[in-house]
Amino acid sequence: MSTIAKRVPINARKKLQSLMREYFVSLDAAAADSDRRVAWCTSVGPCEILSAMGYEVYFPENHGALLGARKISHECIPAAVGVGYCAESCSYMTSDIGAALSGISPLTEAFGIAGPPKPDLLSYSTNQCREVQDWWNFFGRRHDAPVMGIRPPSHLGQVTDAHVAFVRGELNQLITRIESHSGTKLDWSRLETVVDLSSRASSLWRQVLDLAQAQPSPITFFDGLIHMAPVILMRGSQEAIDYYDMLLAEMNERVEEGTAAVPNERFRVYWDGMPVWPKVRELSEKFFDLGVSIAASTYCNSWAFEEYDGGDPLEWMARTSTEIFINRDETFKQQFLLDMCKRFSIDGLIFHNARTCPNNTNSRFGMAQRLRDEAGMPVLVFDGDLSDSRFFSTAQTMTNIEAFVEQLEGCCQ
């Protein structure tokens, strides 16, 4: 009689839940306290500067993901469309704007707070996309708060010293503008401390992800979607470092004991592109049942920066935020994916064609076919979206996944 494989829960998740509650409740309290200030920031934006200048930092993209994960984005987006936002532009943006217009927030049910904190300042970087600039400007007008951002050069192959110097200059100008607005001078020694803390958490996160090179893998892409939260929301804090120390120890123990995230791991697959937040559980269960481990991904690696080794903190910020995958050209991205496939012993690749996120979709200009030919492995491209479930067909995608696994069986066994 065959036994049904059971998922082994990650113990650190209990600590993660308490950390997230503390983070959001603290933000809510900060917004209500006239002596504390809240800044909104993009997920790979200049949050270290904001933290060093005494702001509590909130990340709206996380709220967009939560709206998707709670399967309510499609209810919010029409409100944003009603005030002129295109339904096929970033669904993080349209669902977040629509949620604000509709008075809806998953933070209420999850943490007992009314919703996102009112901003005193909104800061962004367009290293991911230009949509964040328009998104932040909507809320700047709504809350009568200043919006300040930087615009790094994009679609880069090699990141040169000139590129880094340009972005460093933009960061320096941003500091001057924030100082002028807030009346507070930046403490540069404090910035060095925050950058050091930020980079240490990021380095630990990279080590966690790298352990998926073990066979069987102790962690999957779907686990990463949960456990990446502190490296985004709590960068620059000791709490994030402590959390990843704990998670890394647990993952090392799994590797030593041979504990698999997917028992009886048959195939190892790479996921490129955004998650499908409304369907994460269904997709995770599907791959689990098929014995497929999504061992590596582009998305979870987006916050795995190089460690700061002292020196100029702005140069570190400029380089890391410019070198991120989404900001690079097709040639760089293709080579990066090939290298990742080798490092993680990948059997096949999956590309998510996120309909409202062209900036983080890499299957639209022939890359999927080129990688299939060059790497000699099966490739699946499926249509969906990061938050708007109306662009995703469950039946069609599950059928395509089954056919993809049949290809893996044909070429890998």
N, C-alpha and C positions, 0 to 999 in steps of 0.2 A: 504494500500500500504506500503510495507516494504521500509525502507530507507537504502541507501548504507552507510556503515560505512566509516568514513573518519579518516585518520591518523592526529593526532594533532602534529604539528612540535615542536621540542625542540628549544626554543628561543636562548639558549646558543650556538647553532651551528654557528651563525653568528660571535660571538667572537672567536670561535675555528678556523674558516677559516682565520681570520686575524692573529691569533697567529701562525698558521702553515706557513703562508706566511712570517711573520717576522723571524721565526726560520730558514727557508731554505735560505732566502735571506741573512741573517746574516752569515750563514755558507759559502755561496758562496763568500761573501766579505772577510771572514776570510781566506779562501784558497788563495785569491789573495793578501793578506796583509802580507808582510814579518815579521811584528811585532806580528802577531797572529799565533796561532798553532791549528791544527785540529787533533783530535784523533777519530778513529773509535772504536766502542765498541759494544759488544753483548748486547741484550736487557735486560738481567738480569745479566750484568757484572759489573765490578768495575768502573762505570761511575763517582761515587762521588769522587774517587781519582783523576781521570782525570780532572774533573771540578775544584777541589780544587787546582790543580797544574797549572791552567790557560789555559787548553785546551778547545776549542769549540768541543763539542761531537756530533758525527754523528752515526746513527744506521743503518747499511746496511740491517738488516732484514726488516725494514720499507720499504726500496726501493724494496725488494723482494715482499712484500705484495702489494705495489702500482703497480708493474708490473702485478701481478695477477689480481688486481681489475680493471686495465685498459685493461685487456684481451689481453695482448701482450706477456705473458710469453712463450707461445708455439712457438712464432716467434723467441725468443731469445735462448731458450734452445739448439737447434741444434748447435749453435756456440760453446757452452761449451762442448757438446758431441764431436765436431770436434777436440778439444784439449785434449781429454782423460777423460772427466768427464762422469760418468755413468748417463744415462737418468732417472734411477730410484733412484738416490740419491737426497737429499733435493732439491726441485724445487725452493726454495728461493735462494739457492746457485747457481744452474745451470742457472736460469734465470738472476740473477744478474751478474754473470760472462759473460754469453752470451750477456747481454745488453751492458756491457763494451766493449766487443770485436766487437759488431755491431754498437757502437756509438748511442745507443738508451736510452732514459730516460724519464719517465713520468713527471719528475720535469721540463722539458722544457716547456711542454704545461701548466702545473699547475701553475708554478711560474716564468717562463721566464728565467730560469737559464740553463746552459749547461748540468748539471747532478750532480752527487755526488761530494763533495769537495775532492781534493787531500789530502791524509793523511800524517801527519808528524809522526804518530805512530798508530799502530793497536793493540788493547788490547781485550782479550776475556776471557770468563770463559766457561769451558765445562760442567757446571751444567745442560745445556739443551741437548747438544749432542756433539759428537766429530767433526761433520761436520764443525762447526764454525772455528775450528782450521785450517782445510784444506782450507776453504773459505778465511780466513784472510791471510793465507800464499800466496795464489794466488795473492792477491792484494798487499801484501808486496813486492813480487818479481816484480810485474808490476810497482809499484811506488818507488821501491828502498827505502822502509821505514821499520823500525824495527817492528817485531811482538812479543808481550809479553803477556803471558796468565797465567791463573791459572787452575788447574785441581782438583776440589774437588772430594771427594769420592762420588760414585753414587749408585742408587738403594737402598737407605737407608730406614730402618724401623724407629726406634727411632734415632733421631739426638742427639748424645751424646756430652758432653763437649770436649771429645777427638777429635771428628770430627770438632767441631768449632775451637778448638785450632790449628788443622792442617791447616784449611783454612785461619785462621788469620795469621799464619806463611807464607803462600803463598802470601797473600796480602802484608805483610810486605816486603817480598823479591821483589815483583813487584814494590813497591814504591822505593826501593833501585835501581832497574834496571832503572826505569824511571828517577830518579834523576841523575844517572850516564850518561844516554843518553842526557838528556836535559840541564844538568848543573844547574837545579833549585831544591832547597830544598822544601820539602813539609812543608807548614804551617799547623801544626796540629790543631790550633784553627780554621783555615779556613775549614779544613775537618770536624770538629765537626759541624760547621754552615751548610755546604752543606748537611751532613747526616741528620741533624735536618729538614732542608727544604724538603729533599727527602722523609723522613718518614712522614712528615705532609701531603704532597700531596697524598702519598699512603694511609694514613689513611682516608683522605677525599674521595678518590676513593672507598675505601671499604664501607664507609657509603652510598655512592651513590648506589652501587651494592646491599647493604643490604636492601634498601628501596623496592626492588623488592619482598620482603616478603609480602608486602601489596597486598590485593586482591580487585580490580584488580591491576596488576603491573603497575607502572608508566613508566617503562623502560624495554627494552628487550635486549637479547644478541646482536641483530643486531644494536641497538642504542649504546651498549657498544663498539662495534668494531670501531665506529667513535669516541666516546668520550674518549676512553682510550689513545689517542695519546699523550696528555701532560704528563701523568704519565710515559710514556716510553721515549719520546724525550726530555722532559724538566725537568726531575727529578733534584732536587737540586736548583730549581729556585723559586722565589716568584711568578712569573707569573703562574706557575702550581697551586700553592696554591690558588691564587686569582680566577683562572678559576674554580677549583672544589668547592670553596665556592659558586660561582655563580650557578653552576650546581646543587649542593646539595640543595640550597634554592629553585630552580625551581622544583626539584623532590619532596621536602617536600610539596610544594604548590600543586603539582599534587595529592599527597596522601590525603591531607586535602580536596581537592575538588572532589576526586574520579575520576580524569582524567586518563583514561586507555591508555597505549601504544597500546593495542589491544582492541578496543571497543567491548563490549559483549564477554569478555573473557570467553571461554568455558573450556579450559584445560590449564594446566601449565606444561611445559616440561623442562627438563634439557638437555643441549648440552655438550657432552664431546668430546674433541679433537679440532683440528684446524678448522678455518673457511674455507669455499670454496670461496676464494676471487673473482674468476671470476663470481660466481653465487650468490653473497650475495643479490643483489636486487631481483632476481627471487625467491630465497628461502624466503626472508623476506615477499614478497608479497603473496607467497603461504600460509605461516603460518597465515598471517594477514587475508586472505580471509577465512581460515578455523576456525578462532576464537581461534587460539592457540598462547599462549604467551610463548616464550622461556625465562623463568623467571630467569634462572641462568645458569652459564657455568663455566667450568674449566678454559678456556682460559682467559676470562676477569679478573678472580681472580688471574692470575699469577703475577700481579703487586700490589696486595693488601697486603702489608707487615705490620708487627706490628710496632707501633710507637716507635721511639727512645726516651729513657727517660734519656739521658745523659750517662756519663761514656765513655767507650772505643768505639770509632766509628768503629774501625776495627772489633770488636767483633760483633757489630750489623750487619755490612756488611756480615761477615762470616756466621752468623746464618741465616739471612734472605735469602741469596743466596743459602744456603745449604738445607733449609727447604722447598723450593718451590716444588710444587706438582710433576712436571716432574722428579724430582731428587729422588723420593721415590719408595719404593717397592710395589708389588701388594697388599699386605695386607693393608698397609696404604692407598693406593689409593681407594681400595674398601670401606673401612670404611669412608673415606672422602666423597665419593659420596653418601653413605647411609645417612650420617649426613646432607649433603646439601639437599637431597631430603626431609628430614623431616623439615628442617628449612624453605624451600621455598614452602612447601605444593605441591610437584611435583606429577603429575599424570602419567608421563611416561618419559623414557630416550631415547636420541638419541646418538649413537656413530658414529662419522665420522672416517671411516677407510681410513686415508690419505695415499695414496700409497707410497709417497716419504718421509713420516715423521713417521717412526716407533716409534721414541722416544716420540711423543705426540699422539700416537694412543693406546688406551687401550682396544681394543676389540679382540685382536689376541690370547689371552691365556685364554679364557673362562670367563672373567670377566662379559661380558654382560649377559651371561646366568646365572651366579651366582647371579647377581643383580636382574635379572628378577624373579628368584626363591625366593630369600630372601625378596625382597621388594614387590613381588606380583603385579607388574605393567608391562604394555607393554613396550617392548624395541625394538628399531629399530636400525639396523646396516646398513649403506650404504657406498658404495665405492665412493671415490672421491680423491681429492688432494687439497692442500693449494693454489697452483698457476697454476699447469698444467691442463688445462681444458680437455685435451685429455683422462684423467683418469675418467672423470665424464660423466654419461649419464643423461641428463636432463629428458627425457621421463621416463626412468626406475625409477629414484629417485622420481619424482613427483608422480608416481603411487604407489611407496612404502610408501610415506608420507600419501597419501590418505588412504591406507590400515591400516597404523598405527593409524590414527585418527579414523577409524572405530572401531579398537580395543579399543581405549579410550572411544568411545561412548558406547561400549558394557559393559565395566567394571566400568565406572565412572558416568554413568547416570541412 
